[in-house]
Amino acid sequence: MTTTRLGRTDLFVHPIGLGANAIGGHNIYANIDEEVSKKQIHTAIDHGMNFIDTAYFYGLGRSEELIGEVMKEHGKRDDFVIASKASYTFVDGKVVHVNDPEFLVQSVDESLRRLQTDYIDLFYVHFPDEHTPKYEAVGALQNLREAGKIRAIGVSNFSLEQLKEANRDGYVDVIQGHYNLFHREAEKEIFPYVTEHEISFVPYFPLAKGLLTGKYHKDTPLTEQQRKHPLFKEETYLTNVEKVDGLRRIAEEKNTEIGHLVLAWYLTRGPIDAVIPGAKTPEQILKNMRAAEVKLTEEEIEEINKIFQN
């Protein structure tokens, strides 16, 4: 199995992981079939995709529960590298993010129960809150690492300043952030710092709501909901489709799909050790894994960079 090391951790993962927000994520997607969700996890593990990224928010714990059921059925905990996250609470029906140590300790214990495991490989603070010093939140996770409940520490959706505060004592191993070919701010804001400190960067939304898979064309009918998203608005959408079309020749020459080409390009970025595209079927998981087989030349890497530079 092809594996890569996440930063300076002792976690070795397949470079293509599974973003599991559609695994039991009934609050995110409609009409989720939990048996299909479990088949996705089994398919991933049976084919060497060992890195599964979940969170309490995905189904308000249901994603973790389904993953836990599959781990128990599979029988080999070491075949899984599980990442989970916490910060979400609800007050009067509204989302409130919490990072204080007591909350994080409780959240990890609850995740352990749902996952039916003794340890979580990577645990993130999902979103920053407004009041907790970030080094205190990470310090609580460090105590849990020393207790053997987690193996690595992550933060998600943190600004550079928040990341620096969180990493005051050098405990942060991974940061997860919004990054794709259309959304590249992290290259200037985050990449230099994480490279210097050997922190792995895991991008979410790597395929930009499917726009970077190549399935959209200028005349593709869009839903009203899609048209509200900045990437799909009027002239911006047409420009974005034109950029994606610029990848078709390279993909054809590589005998691969545009989405695979894009995922492979991310893996050429220094701080990115793994990507976590989502999937809704076992077949999509197998297709995503093919991205790990795509090898890009320096010329191809630079050509893709130029197409999306602005």
N, C-alpha and C positions, 0 to 999 in steps of 0.2 A: 504494500500500500504506500502510495506517495504521501509523505507528511512534511509539514513545515513546523518550525518552532515559533510559538507566539512570544515575540520579544525575548526577554531574558528569563521567562518562566520555564518550568519543566513540563509544559503542555505541548504535545506534538499532535497536530491536527491535519486533516486533509485540507488543502488550501481552498477547496470549495465546501462551505458548510451549509447548514439549513437554517434560514431565518424562519422561526416557528410561530409567527403571529397568526398563521392560518391553521395551526394545529390547535383545535379547540378554541380558537379565538372568536367565539360567538358574538362578542360585543364589537368586533371589528368587521367581520364578514358575515353575510347571510348564507343560510343553507349549507352549513358545514356538516359533512358526514364524518362522524368520529371514527368509524371503522376505516374509512379511507385515510383519515389522519394517522391512525396507527399503522396502516400499511405503508404510508410514506416513511415513517420512522424505521420500520423494519427494512424497507428497501434501501434506505440510506446506509444503515449499519451493515447490512448484508453485502453492500458493494463498496465498503471502505470509507464512506462519508461519516466520519465519527464526530464532527463538531456540530452541535445543535444549540442554537441560541434562542432562549425563551425568556419569559418574564411573568411576574404575577399579573400584570395588566392584560396579558393575552388570555382572554377568557376568564379573568379574575381568578386565576389559579388553575383553570381547567387544562390549559396547555401543559403545565407542569404535571398534573395528575396523569394525563395520557402518556406523556414521556415516561413517567414513573412506572406505569403499567407495562409499557413495552420493555423497559429495562428489566423488570422482574420476569417477564416472559422470556426474554433473551438469555438471561442468566449470567451474563459476563459484564459486570459493571465497568471493567477496564476498557471495554470496547467503545465506551461513550466518553466524550468530553463535553460536559454540560455547562453552558453559561446561563445564568439567570439574573434578574434585576429586581430592584424594589425602590419605591419612593412614593407610589400612588396611594392616596387615601381619598375618601369621599366625605365631604361635610355638606349636609343639606343638599345632597345630589350633585355637588360640584367637586371637581378634582382639586385636591390640595396635595402638594408634594412635601414629603418629610424626609429629612436626612439625619435626624438626631440619633445618637448611638443606641439608645434603648429601642427605638423603632427598627433600626437595621438588625440588631440582634434578634428581635422577635421575628422579623421578616425572614431571616435566614433559617431560623428554626421551623417556621411554617413551610418554607420552600422545601426543606429537607423532608418533612412529613409528606408533602404532596408528591415529591419525587421518589419517595420510599428508598432513600439512600442515606449513607452516613456522612457524605461530603459532597460539596458542589465544586466543580473544577474552577469556575470563574464566576465571581459575583460582582455585579455592577451597582453603583448608585445610579438609578435610571435617569432621573432629572435632578438638577440642583434645586434646593429650596432657598428661601429668602433670608434665613436667619442662622442656620448651623454653620460654624466654621468648617470649611471643607476638610481640613486636616483632622478634625475631630471625627467626622464621619468615616474617613479612611482609617483613622486610628482604631475605631471600633471593628472595622473589617480586618485589620491587622491582628487584633486580639482573637478574632474568630479563626484566622489562618493559623495562628500559634496553637489554637485549641484543636486544630485538625478538621474544622467544619468546612472550610473553603481552602482552595489551593492557590488562587491568584485573585488579585484585586483590580476591579475596573471602575471607571466612571464613564457616564454617557451624557451627551448633550451639554458638556461643560465648555465654557469659553476658555481661552488661553489663560486668563488671569485666575479663573476658578481652578483650572488644572494645576497651575503653579502652586496655588494655595493647598490643593488636595495633596500634591506631591512634596510638600515641605520636608517630610522625613524620608522620601524616596521609596514609598510603599506602592505607588501606582504602577501596575504592569500593563494595562490595556486601556485605551480610550476608544469608545465607539461614537461615531459622529456622522452627520449627514454629508455624504460625499459621492459625487458621480461626475461624469464628463460635462454635465450642465451646471454643476454646483461644486466649484473647485476652490472655494475660499480657504478651505483647510490647508491647501498647499502652502499658502503664505502665513496663515495664522497659527497653525498647529504643527505642521510637519517638521519645521526646524527644531522645535523644542522636543518633540517625541523622539526624533532621530538622535539628538544629543543625549537623551536620557534612556535610550533603549526601551521605549514604551511602544508597544504595538498599536497600530491604528486599524480598527475594524470599521469599514464603511457600511452604513445602512442606506436603503433606497439606491443600491448600486445600479439598478436598471431603470431608474427614474419612471416609476409607474408604468413600466413596459415600453416606454418611448424608445429606450435604447436596445430593444430587441429587434428592431427593424420591421415590426408588424404593422406600423402605422405609415400611411401615405397621405399626400396632400388632400385626397378626396375621401379619406376614411371618415365615415360618420362618427361623430363624437356625442357622448351623452351630455346632458345639461350639467351634470356633476363634474365631468371631465373639463368642460369649458371654463369652469370656475378656477381650475388649478392654473397657477402662473405659467407652467410649461406648455399648456394647451390653449392659451389665449391667442386668438386671431393671428396677427403677423408673427408673434413669437413662435407659435406652433409651426407655421410654414417654414420659418428659418430653422427651427430645430429638426424638422423632418429632412430638410435639405442637408444639414450636417450629417445626420444619420445615414442618408443616402450615400454620402462620401465614403462610408465604410464598406459599402457593398463589394467593390472591386477587391479590396484586401481580403474580405471574408471568402469570396469566391476563389481567390487564388490559394487560400489556406484550406479550402474545402471544409469550411466551418460556417456556423451561423453568426450573425452580427452580435447577438447577445453573448456568445462564447468569446468572441473577439474582444468585446468590451471588458468582460470579467478577467480575461487573460492580461489585458493592458493594465488593469488595476494592480495585478500581482507583480508588475514591473516597477511600481512605485515603492521606494525604499522602506517606508514605515508599515506598508500593508503586507501582512503575512498571510491573511485569509480573508475571503469575502463570504457573505451570508445571504445570497439571494433567497427570496421566498419561493414556495412551491405549493400547489394545491392538489397535485396528483403524483403518484409514484413515477410516472413517465417523465414529468418535469424534473424530478430530482436526477434521474439518470441523464437527461439532456444537459442539465447544469454541470454535472460532473465532467462532461467532455471539455469544458473550458480549461481544465488542468492539463489537457494534452496539447493545447495550442501554444506553439513557440513562436515568438515574434522576434524579428531582426531589429537592430537598432534603427534602421531606416523606417521600418513599419511603425515602431514605437513613436518616432518623431513625427511621422506623417499624421498619425492619429492625434497626437498632441496639438499639432498645428490646426487641424480641422476644428478643434473645440477650444482653441486658446482664448478666444474672446467670448 
